[in-house]
Amino acid sequence: MKNLFDISGKTAIVTGGSSGIGAMIAQGFVENGVKTYICARKPGPLMAKAEELSKLGECVAIPADLSTVEGIEKVVAEVSAKEDHIDILINNAGANWAEPIDTFPEAAWDKVMNINIKSIFFMTQKCLPLLRKNATAEDPARVINTASVHGFENPGLPTYAYSASKSGVIHLTKHLATDLASSHINVNGIAPGYFVSKMTAGIASDKAFEQEVISRIPRGRPGDMEDMAGTAIYLVSRASAWLDGHTIVLDGGQIA
Ligand SMILES: NC(=O)c1ccc[n+]([C@@H]2O[C@H](COP(=O)([O-])OP(=O)(O)OC[C@H]3O[C@@H](n4cnc5c(N)ncnc54)[C@H](OP(=O)(O)O)[C@@H]3O)[C@@H](O)[C@H]2O)c1
């Protein structure tokens, strides 16, 4: 029982691993002996993060736009050239857009939907051969999708595509889990509350607004690296092998 959370020796892909929540998960994996591929569009910050994490373990950067199937296929081809399997896929890359309902543009709707939900389906689809390869009933492969508390409730912000996409992530997680269980691939989700990141920089930079956001969190603080890495490590370890199709709300008690 002492090795329930041991994930060393596994191989993972973390999308959106250059920043914020993806970087927190990637660091947790690398520090715990997981060879971790990180992907994002901007090569500069991605390479810098891979270099930083490579001082702690194995981390490889693959730049790509995952909102297109072409970008997804590029990542899968590059990983397949180096690995005969992966154990873990973290579908985390995401974007948001806030605009009043009367002017919310079609291009913003498509941008958010393409990265927040379409990419989760096609990234999972294209990674299936790599995920199936070493997956067994005792040690299933894992797919973790990043949802959001805003997939459960109205965020109180004009982020229509975002909240709809995140509800979709929670449902797609259930659908994929039940369909992929026979391939020994578990699919679960994490629905974060407030974590400081590039996406939430607008909250962190406005101290009064941030205090208001934190006042709605019973634990009284934003989530941090250990909170996120701890939940991700649980979800890819032996400890959670019988958890399938669920989204863990990681929000300091906010939506409870
Ligand atoms: N922070 C929070 O409080 C919070 C709460 C709930 C849910 N989430 C979710 O957590 C996930 C990570 O967000 P974050 O807060 O960590 O934000 P972040 O710091 O902005 O990170 C987003 C990551 O996704 C990458 N990305 C965005 N569009 C991409 C694309 N088209 N192709 C490939 N990579 C792309 C970004 O890199 P590039 O820009 O270089 O592509 C970056 O690495 C998102 O799904 C978000 O919805 C965050």
The ligand as an SDF file (V2000), in Angstrom:
LIG
                    3D

 48 52  0  0  0  0  0  0  0  0999 V2000
   -6.7750   29.4610  -13.6370 N   0  0  0  0  0  0  0  0  0  0  0  0
   -7.9900   29.1860  -13.2090 C   0  0  0  0  0  0  0  0  0  0  0  0
   -8.4690   29.7510  -12.2260 O   0  0  0  0  0  0  0  0  0  0  0  0
   -8.8160   28.1560  -13.9320 C   0  0  0  0  0  0  0  0  0  0  0  0
  -10.0380   27.7900  -13.3660 C   0  0  0  0  0  0  0  0  0  0  0  0
  -10.8090   26.8230  -13.9930 C   0  0  0  0  0  0  0  0  0  0  0  0
  -10.3420   26.2000  -15.1340 C   0  0  0  0  0  0  0  0  0  0  0  0
   -9.1400   26.5740  -15.6730 N   0  0  0  0  0  0  0  0  0  0  0  0
   -8.6960   25.8630  -16.8760 C   0  0  0  0  0  0  0  0  0  0  0  0
   -7.3640   25.4490  -16.7060 O   0  0  0  0  0  0  0  0  0  0  0  0
   -6.7540   25.2900  -18.0000 C   0  0  0  0  0  0  0  0  0  0  0  0
   -5.4220   26.0200  -18.0010 C   0  0  0  0  0  0  0  0  0  0  0  0
   -5.6520   27.3990  -17.8420 O   0  0  0  0  0  0  0  0  0  0  0  0
   -4.7010   28.3530  -17.0010 P   0  0  0  0  0  0  0  0  0  0  0  0
   -5.5230   29.0430  -16.0170 O   0  0  0  0  0  0  0  0  0  0  0  0
   -3.5130   27.6080  -16.5610 O   0  0  0  0  0  0  0  0  0  0  0  0
   -4.3580   29.4460  -18.1210 O   0  0  0  0  0  0  0  0  0  0  0  0
   -3.0040   29.8600  -18.8490 P   0  0  0  0  0  0  0  0  0  0  0  0
   -1.9570   30.1680  -17.8480 O   0  0  0  0  0  0  0  0  0  0  0  0
   -3.4450   30.9060  -19.7960 O   0  0  0  0  0  0  0  0  0  0  0  0
   -2.5650   28.5420  -19.6510 O   0  0  0  0  0  0  0  0  0  0  0  0
   -3.2130   28.1390  -20.8280 C   0  0  0  0  0  0  0  0  0  0  0  0
   -2.2980   27.1800  -21.5400 C   0  0  0  0  0  0  0  0  0  0  0  0
   -2.9460   26.6780  -22.7190 O   0  0  0  0  0  0  0  0  0  0  0  0
   -2.1100   26.9380  -23.8590 C   0  0  0  0  0  0  0  0  0  0  0  0
   -2.9670   27.1140  -25.0380 N   0  0  0  0  0  0  0  0  0  0  0  0
   -3.9600   28.0180  -25.2100 C   0  0  0  0  0  0  0  0  0  0  0  0
   -4.4780   27.9020  -26.4480 N   0  0  0  0  0  0  0  0  0  0  0  0
   -3.8020   26.8860  -27.0690 C   0  0  0  0  0  0  0  0  0  0  0  0
   -3.8720   26.2940  -28.3570 C   0  0  0  0  0  0  0  0  0  0  0  0
   -4.7350   26.7350  -29.2920 N   0  0  0  0  0  0  0  0  0  0  0  0
   -3.0380   25.2680  -28.6580 N   0  0  0  0  0  0  0  0  0  0  0  0
   -2.1370   24.8240  -27.7160 C   0  0  0  0  0  0  0  0  0  0  0  0
   -2.0340   25.3510  -26.4850 N   0  0  0  0  0  0  0  0  0  0  0  0
   -2.8560   26.3730  -26.1600 C   0  0  0  0  0  0  0  0  0  0  0  0
   -1.3180   28.1900  -23.4720 C   0  0  0  0  0  0  0  0  0  0  0  0
   -0.1190   28.3770  -24.1960 O   0  0  0  0  0  0  0  0  0  0  0  0
   -0.0690   29.2490  -25.5820 P   0  0  0  0  0  0  0  0  0  0  0  0
   -0.8410   30.4970  -25.3160 O   0  0  0  0  0  0  0  0  0  0  0  0
    1.3850   29.4460  -25.8440 O   0  0  0  0  0  0  0  0  0  0  0  0
   -0.7130   28.3740  -26.6140 O   0  0  0  0  0  0  0  0  0  0  0  0
   -1.0030   27.8510  -22.0190 C   0  0  0  0  0  0  0  0  0  0  0  0
    0.0480   26.9240  -21.9390 O   0  0  0  0  0  0  0  0  0  0  0  0
   -7.7500   25.8390  -19.0080 C   0  0  0  0  0  0  0  0  0  0  0  0
   -8.4700   24.7670  -19.5950 O   0  0  0  0  0  0  0  0  0  0  0  0
   -8.6820   26.6790  -18.1370 C   0  0  0  0  0  0  0  0  0  0  0  0
   -9.9500   26.8170  -18.7030 O   0  0  0  0  0  0  0  0  0  0  0  0
   -8.3740   27.5450  -15.1130 C   0  0  0  0  0  0  0  0  0  0  0  0
  1  2  1  0
  2  3  2  0
  2  4  1  0
  4  5  1  0
  4 48  2  0
  5  6  2  0
  6  7  1  0
  7  8  2  0
  8  9  1  0
  8 48  1  0
  9 10  1  0
  9 46  1  0
 10 11  1  0
 11 12  1  0
 11 44  1  0
 12 13  1  0
 13 14  1  0
 14 15  2  0
 14 16  1  0
 14 17  1  0
 17 18  1  0
 18 19  2  0
 18 20  1  0
 18 21  1  0
 21 22  1  0
 22 23  1  0
 23 24  1  0
 23 42  1  0
 24 25  1  0
 25 26  1  0
 25 36  1  0
 26 27  1  0
 26 35  1  0
 27 28  2  0
 28 29  1  0
 29 30  1  0
 29 35  2  0
 30 31  1  0
 30 32  2  0
 32 33  1  0
 33 34  2  0
 34 35  1  0
 36 37  1  0
 36 42  1  0
 37 38  1  0
 38 39  2  0
 38 40  1  0
 38 41  1  0
 42 43  1  0
 44 45  1  0
 44 46  1  0
 46 47  1  0
M  CHG  2   8   1  16  -1
M  END
$$$$
